[in-house]
Amino acid sequence: MTLLQDAMAQLQEGWAASGRARRFESPQSCWARGESARPYAGIAARLNLTAPVVKMAVPSLRTRCRGIPHAETARTVPSREKIEEELRHLFSAFDT
């Protein structure tokens, strides 16, 4: 779980450094899919943006969030195959 928390912290720091911390916090609520996801329009209104702008930001955030655990895992395992194996093991814990 620490790896994922670190990934989120790195993302948030990056957005804060670029002056967009508030934009990072709101779209997190729509990263989830299905009923738990918040509508883009509500988030957009709170951020004074349009829903399409928020909608475009979410996949980018998801991609960045996936990339950070991959990079962090790469620093601790000896081969590319082991990286994928380690990440599969990590995320399988969330399926139970």
C-alpha positions in Angstrom: 0.0 0.0 0.0 2.9 2.3 0.7 3.9 2.2 -3.0 0.5 3.4 -4.1 0.5 6.1 -1.4 3.9 7.2 -2.6 2.7 7.3 -6.2 -0.2 9.6 -5.1 2.1 11.8 -3.1 4.5 12.2 -6.1 1.6 13.1 -8.4 0.3 15.6 -5.9 3.7 17.2 -5.4 4.1 17.5 -9.2 0.7 19.2 -9.5 1.4 21.5 -6.5 4.8 22.4 -8.0 3.1 23.5 -11.2 0.5 25.5 -9.2 -2.4 23.1 -10.0 -2.7 21.3 -6.6 -6.5 22.0 -6.4 -7.0 20.5 -9.9 -5.3 17.3 -8.7 -7.5 16.9 -5.6 -10.9 17.1 -7.3 -10.4 14.7 -10.2 -9.1 12.0 -7.8 -12.8 11.4 -7.0 -13.6 10.4 -10.5 -10.7 8.0 -11.0 -13.0 5.3 -9.7 -15.2 3.8 -12.3 -18.9 3.0 -12.0 -21.2 4.3 -9.3 -18.5 5.6 -7.0 -17.2 8.0 -9.7 -18.3 11.6 -9.3 -19.7 13.4 -12.4 -17.2 15.5 -14.3 -19.6 18.4 -14.5 -19.7 18.9 -10.7 -15.9 18.7 -10.4 -15.6 21.1 -13.4 -17.9 23.6 -11.8 -16.0 23.5 -8.5 -12.7 24.1 -10.4 -14.2 26.7 -12.8 -13.4 24.5 -15.8 -15.5 22.7 -18.4 -16.4 19.1 -18.0 -14.5 18.1 -21.1 -11.3 19.6 -19.6 -11.8 17.5 -16.5 -12.7 14.4 -18.5 -9.4 14.8 -20.5 -7.3 15.2 -17.3 -8.5 12.0 -15.7 -6.9 9.5 -18.1 -3.7 11.4 -17.9 -3.7 11.2 -14.1 -4.5 7.5 -14.3 -1.6 6.9 -16.7 0.8 8.9 -14.5 -0.4 7.1 -11.4 0.3 3.7 -13.1 3.8 4.8 -14.2 5.1 5.8 -10.8 4.6 2.4 -9.1 6.3 0.8 -12.2 9.3 3.1 -11.9 9.6 2.6 -8.2 9.4 -1.2 -8.5 12.0 -1.1 -11.3 14.4 0.4 -8.7 14.0 -2.6 -6.4 13.8 -5.7 -8.7 16.6 -7.2 -10.9 14.8 -7.6 -14.3 11.9 -6.3 -16.4 10.0 -9.6 -16.0 10.3 -9.3 -12.3 8.8 -5.7 -12.4 5.6 -7.0 -14.1 5.5 -10.0 -11.8 5.8 -7.8 -8.7 3.2 -5.3 -9.9 0.7 -8.2 -10.7 1.3 -9.6 -7.2 0.7 -6.1 -5.7 -2.5 -5.4 -7.6 -3.8 -8.9 -7.1 -4.1 -8.1 -3.4 -6.8 -5.6 -4.3 -8.9 -8.3 -6.0 -9.6 -10.2 -2.9 
